[in-house]
Amino acid sequence: MKQIAIVSGKGGTGKTTLSGSLSYLFDNHVMADCDVDAPNLHLLMKPETLEIHEYIGGKKAEINDTCIACGICERTCRFDAIRPGNPYSVDPYACEGCGACVLTCPINAISLNDNRSGVYYLSKVDDLPLSHALLDPGEETSGGLIAEVRKLALKAAEDEKRETIIIDGSPGIGCAATSSITGANYVVIVAEPTVSGLHDLDRIVQTVRHFRRKFGIVINKFDLNLDKTQEIIDWCKKENIEILGKIPFDPMVREATIKAEPVVINENSKAAKAIREIYKKIKDQLS
Ligand code: SF4
């Protein structure tokens, strides 16, 4: 089984547009939307939910009514998560679940409890399994939630004997992005020809290289700034990086997104033609 991750140095580069179209072109595969902070693949694919799982991302302290308001826990907490009162209380958004307050409370009035950080789903779009998730507001454990999304995709692929998992990765270079590319056989990096485009690309390339993944670059909306596109091409040449293709700006992409369709189904779209060529190159990389 092969896993392909589609990532970018920042959000809004057209990563999900490409993922949605690749999902249409590939067959016998599973989709995984690993952008758990702002998932949108399910909006494009309109799936039917089959399974819902709660994600426990850590622990939070809770103070019960036996609290005698001595204030020791407030002085102990390094995250300013304890609020004075009678009883004292815990600010769940500030609490890191370290447990220091539990250890210092003289009357054992504090407990550490499981904290739900998000939800993950297994859905189906016609015959296609899709795993996806949503991190709860204010939660920071997106890497762990992405691991659950990927496990669910892997299980669906094994159960249904699917050959490929296509991962719509998390943007950026943080924990969420690295969780999206870990173990992937090939990484497609989507770049854009903007002022910060090369800088964003450089950062994600360094990250992918750190994890020793095979990768190639796609330049989206390349014709909106030909100078910046040339800058990216020259840099890739210098760095010995393969450019899988360039997607032109195409109003049909927006129209397809509004209709919740992959742009690649439109034969007259110039973006669709470029994506079909990119698809062939990715297939070659996997063979
Ligand atoms: Fe209440 Fe225990 Fe905190 Fe004292 S240390 S304020 S008893 S919860």
Residues whose N, C-alpha, C, O or C-beta is under 5 A from the ligand:
A	BS01	SF4	I63 C67 I68 A69 C70 G71 I72 C73 Y88 T104 C105 P106 A109
